[in-house]
Amino acid sequence: MNRALFTCFIVLGTILLVGCNLPGVSPQSEPPTSVVETTQPTTTALPANMIAFYPLTSDFTDLTGNNSPITATIGSPSPNGVFCNASCDVTTPALNGFNLNAFTIRAEFLEPKYPVFRDAVFVAGQYRWAKFTLLPDGNVALGYNNNNDVPCSVQYQTNVWHEAVITYDGTILKLYLDGTEGCSVATPLETGGAPNYITLRDYGYGSSFIGVAKNLQVYNTVEVPRAYTPQSSNVTLTDTTLTPADIILSSCPSEAELAAIDADLTLAFESDPSAGNLVCTAAAGSRDLTSFKRIVYTTLLVMKKLEFNQPLPWTDKQLYTWFVDTISGIRFRGDIEYSSCCDPAGVINIQTGNLSVSYTNKWIDPQINTGAQGLLVLFVHEARHNEFGGHTCGTNDNTRAEMGAWGVQYFLETYLANNLEDPSFLTIPDPDLATYYSETATNDANMILRSSFCLDH
């Protein structure tokens, strides 16, 4: 059996997103207090009570002139807003004129898919005293004072532009989605005297917004928003920091590619954790695939592409050839406690109940700290059992030299880090992240070495 051995990192992955022009504002009678406009001012003067306005569409400048530009360690503006994929680090400076007794924060956002866990569109303050949080099931929560949450009655949709607004009047913190109040909480703000900035990164959960955000506005008064009409997107945005492997993982394989995999292996999806969540369709030239089926097939397609600059320590074949020569199929099951080999003979059994890759399309997904890499090494680990046998020291191996399942997994991680024929296949074309995948594989190999051998450390 295999055990999860992964190290947490943050990385940009692959997502295709769709955007649109700014949606208009639905007509509505004037509320008793002033109103947050939902269109970007051009030639007209900005409201006096607006202390910051970052459109995020051409640069990171504050149009009010009150503050310095946003600082972005990872993330850049585009015509449709700033693209974030869990590692975006976009933060305003400490905002001049911020009124902790009365304020409004608003932004427009597009979420491409429901997140695996929670996903904050924006976060206020170092101590996260106000947070607009998206949940995996389409619901919304109001975050406040670190990681406290209030569930809300409003819901968002994927691939649709929405407006997120939080207001505070000194006593009540309120959340609005598209102009509709969703929830509120009476609370003092626990700011800890920290700077009053707004960020797209939720340090409380170790990730950032996944999607596109634009028109971040901050007011020093309570601004009740008008109704906002959500609009579907119509412009394709692509992340320019993608590895070739991540492009494969996020694609919908052609029917020919799927048929070639099926000719090599019998895949039995007896349990599919993402059942009903189609991400690819036959009508589009692929096949009706759930997110889980896609990550399985695309992981195998990535395995096909992996070539190493020297023979693997346990075989003279390339990885995919060895794999399909070693086993005849894979069963994905929800009725077993652990992944195992082999039932029937030559067929590995993968336990899906706790398999966290069901909804990802990345080599390593920062929200779950694993991805296709974890699935690939799991497949290889169990396939090695088919030709070598069980572990030789309880659930461990004695040594790496035995080339048992743990030994093979250790060497595979090492080769992924150091011995790719084409290192760019798993290299993110961003100088700050270029070594991320190789460092992760090295760390995983070191964890296996420390924990999975009785006589060899």
N, C-alpha and C positions, 0 to 999 in steps of 0.2 A: 504494500500500500504506500501511497505518497502522502507527504505532509506539506502544508503550505509554508514556504520559506521565501518570503519576499521582503524587500526593504522599501520604505516609503520614499518616493521622490515626486517631484512635480515636473510635468513636461507638456509641451504643446503636442496635440494629436491631430487627427484628421476629421474635419467636419465640413460638409458642403452646406452652406446656408443660403437662404433666399431673402432679399430685402426689397424695399419699395420706397417711393417718395413719402414724405411726411403725410400722414393721414390728416384729414380735416377735422374740425370740431363740430359735433352735432349741435344744432340750435337748441338753446335752453334759456329759460328766463334767468335774469341776473340774480344770483344768490345774495343774501344780505351782506356777506363779506366779499373782499376782492377775489379775483379769479386767476388761477394759473392758466395762461394761454398755452395751447398745444401746438401752435405753429411758431416757427423760428422768426423773430423780428429781423427785418432787413434794414430799411432806411429809417424806421421810426425809432424814437428814443426808447431805451430799455426802462422798465419800471424802476422807480427810485428805491423800492424795497427789495429789488433783486440784487443780492450781493455777489453772486457768481453765476456765470453762464458759460458752460463748456460744450459747444456743439459736437465735438469729437469727430467731425466729418472731414476736416482738412488739416487741422493741426490741434495742438492741445492748449490753445490760447483761451483765456477768460475774456469774453466779449465785453464784460462790464468794465474791464480795466482795473478792477479792485485787487486782483490777485495774480501771482505768478502763474506760468503755465503748469499744467499737470505734469507730474513726473511719472514716466513709464519705463520700468525696468524691462518688462516684456509686454508688448502690445503696441499697436500703432493705429492712427486714425485712417479711415477710408471714406469714400463718398457716402457710404451708408451707416457709418458709425465705427466704433472701435470693436474689433473682433477679439473675443476672449475664449479660450478653451482650457479652463481649469488652472492655467498657470499664469494668466494675465496678471500683471502687477501694475495697476494704474491708480494713482492716488493724487488728489489735489493737495496743494499746500494747506497749512492752517489758514482757514478762511477769515479774512478781515471782516469785522462787523457781524459775525455770527451771534445770534441772540438765542441763548439756551432757554429763555423763557417763552419764546414764540418763534417758530421757524417752520419752513416747508422745504422738503427735498423732493424733487421729481426727476424722472428720467424715462425715456422710451426704450423698450427692449424687445428683442425677438429671441425666443428660446427654440433651438432647432429640434430638440427631442426632450422628452421628460428625463430629468436627471436620475441617476441611480440612487443618489441619496438626496441631500438638500442643496440648494443652490441660491446664493444671495445675489440679487441684482445690484444692490449697493449697500454699503455698510458705513455708518457714521461713527467716527471717533475711534481712538485707539482701544477703548474698552467696549466697543460694539454696543453703544447705548441706543441705537436705532438701526433696524435692519429689515429690508424687504426681501423675504425668503420664499423661494419657490420649492414646492415639495414634489416628490416623484409621481404622485397620482393626479397632478393637475391642480391641487389645492395650494393655498397661499398661507403663510404665517407671518405675523408681526414679531420680529425679534427685538429684544431690548435688554439692556444691562448685562452684557456678556452673552450668554447663550440661553436666556429665557425666551420662551415662545408663547404667543397667543394664537390659537387657530382662527382662521378667517372663513367667512361664508362665500367669498368670491373665488372664482377659478380662472386659470389662464389656459390658452391653447398653444400648441407648438406651431412654428412657422407662421406666426401672426405677430404683427406689431401691437404692443400694449403700452399703456402708460402706468408707471408705478409712482405713487405719491405717499409720503409720510408727513403728517403735520403734528405739531406739539404746541399747546397753549400754556405751558407751565405746569399743567396738571395731567392732561389727557393726551396720550400718544395715539394717533389714529392712522390706519392704513386704508388707502383707496386704490382700487384697480379700475382703470378706465372711467374714473369719475364716480364709481360706486363705493361707498364706505363698506369695508369688509370686516373690520374688527377694531377694537380700541382697548386700551388699558390705562388705568390711573396709576401713575408711578413717578417718583422723582427720577431724574437722570443721574446715573452713577458714572460721571465722566472722569473722576480721579484727577481733575485738573489737567488732563492731557489735551493736546491740540485738537481743534475742532475741524478735522478734515473728513472728506468723503472718499471712499475707495471702492473698487470693484473686487477687492480681495478679502475673503473672510478668513482671517488668521485663526479664528476659533475652530474652524473645521479643516484648515490646511488646504483650502482650494479657493478658486475664484469663480466668478460668473462664467457660464458656458453659453455663449451666444453673441449677440451684437447689441451694444448699448449706444445711445446718442442723446443729445440735448439734455445734459445734466444741468439742472437749475437749482439754485438755493436762494431762499427768501428769508428775510429777518422778521417776517410776520406769518400768521396763519393764512394760507391761501387755499380756499376750498376749490377743488378742481371741477371744471365742467365735464360733462359726459364726453368721452373719447371713443371714437368708432374704431375698433380693431380692424386692421387690414392685412390680408395675405401679402406675402412678399413676392417680388417679381424680378429681383436681380440676384444673380449667383455670386456669392463671395467664396473664395477659396483661401485657405491658409497657405502662405508661401513657405512655411517652415516644415514641410512634410518629408518624411523619408519615403523611398520607394516602397518599403514594406507597408507603411501606414496607408499609402494610396491603395494598395491591393486590399488591405483589410477593410477599408471604408467603401469599396466598390461593390457593385452587384455583379457577381461572376456570370459570364455568358453560359448558356445551356451547354455549349461544347466543353467549356472548362469543367462544369459540374459533371457532365457525363464521363469525362476522362478520370475524374476522381472516383466516380462510382464503378468504373471498370477495374480500378485498382483495389478498392476496399468496399466492403458492405457496411454501410452506416445505418444503424437501427436507432431511430430517435424514439425510444419507448417512453422517455420523459423529456419534455421540452419546457424549461422554466419560463420561456417567453412566448408560449403558445398564444396565438391570436394577435401577436405584434408583428405584422408583416413589414419588412423593410425593403424587400425586392419582390418583383412580380414577373410572371411569365409574359404578361402583356408587354413588358418593357424589354423583352429579349433575354431575361434571366430565368428565374424560376420563383414560384411563390415561396419565399424564405422568411422565416422569423429571424429576429436578431441573433438568437442562439445558433440556429442552423447556419446563418451567414458566417459567424465567427469561427465555427467549426470548419466549414469549407475553405474560407479564406486563409485560416491558419495552415491548412494542408497545402494551399497554393503557395503560401510563403515558404513552407518547408521545401516545396519543389524548387524554388528559386535559390535556396541557400546552398552555396558552394564554399568549400574551405580550401585554403592554400596548402594544406597537407592532410594526409589521411587521418580520419578519426581514429582514436586509439583502440576502438573495439571492432572496427570493420574497415575494409579497403573500399567500400562503396560510399557514394554520396548519401546524405542523410535520408532523403525521401526514398531512394531506391532500397536502402537497407530496411527502412520502416515497412514498406509494402511487401518486401520479401520475407519479413519476419512475422507479420500478422496478416490475417485475412479480413478482419473487420473490427468495428468498434460498436459497442452497445452503450447507449446513454440511458441510464436507469435512475429512477427515484426510489427504488425499493431496497437499496443496499446502503450500508453505513459508510463504506470506504470504496474508493476505486481499487480494482484488483485485476488479476490475470488468472486464468483465462476460462471463460465459459460462454459458449462451447470452446473446444480446443482451438487455439489460434485467434480467438476474439477477446480483445481487452474490454473491460467493463468500467465505464466512467460514471462515478456518482455525481448526479446533477443537483441534488438538494442544496448543497452548500457551495456550489460552483459559482463564483462571483462574476464570471465573464459573460453572463447571459445577455447583457444589454450594452456591451461595449464593442467598439470597432477599432481598437488601438493596440499597438504592440505592448505598451504599458499604459494603463489608464490611471491617472492620479487620483481619481475618486475612489478606486478600489484597490490601488497599489499592485495591480497585476493586469493581465490582458492576454493577448495571443501568445506572448512569450511563456507565460505560466501554463497555458493550455498545451503548447508544443512540448515543453519539458515533461509534463504529465503523461502525454501520449508516449513519449520516448521511454520514460521510466517504466511504464507498464509493459510496453513492447519488449523491453530487455528481459523482464521476468519470463516472457514466453520462451526465450531461448536459453536463459541462464538458470532459472529457478528462483526460489525465494531468497529472502535475506539470510545472511549467515551468522547474524548476531542479534537475535530477537527481531526487532523492527529495523535494525541497522545492518550495515555490512561490516566485515572485519577491516578491510583495507580498500583503498582506491585501486590497487593493483589487481584485485580480484575481477574488476570490471563487472560487478553486479549492478543492480538497478541504480543504487546511489552513486556508484563510481561513474557509470555512464552519464548520469545527470550532472555530476560535478564536472566532468570533462566537456560535456556539451555546453554548459554555461561558460566555461573557460574559452572554448573555441568561438562561441558567439562574441565574446569580448575581444579576442585577440587574433583570430585566424580566419576571418572572412576573406574569400577571394576578392570580393568587392566591398570594402568597408563602408562605402557610401550607402549601401543597401539598408543599413541600420544606423546611419549617421544623420542627425537632424541638422539641416543647413542653417544653423543659427550659432554664432560663435559661443554664446553663453551656454548652449545646450548640446554642443557637438559631441561631447563624450558621455552624455547622460545614459544612453542605452548600454554602452560598453562598461561603464562604471557600475550600473545596476547588475549586469550579468556577473561581473567580478565579485560584487558584494554577495550575490546569491550563492555563487560557488564557494566563497569563504564561509558562509553560514552552513552550507551542507558539510563542508570539511570539519567544522567545529562540532556539529551535532549529530552526524549520521554514520560515523565510523567508530568502532570500538577500539581498534589498535592503531589508528592512523589519524593524527590531528595536525 
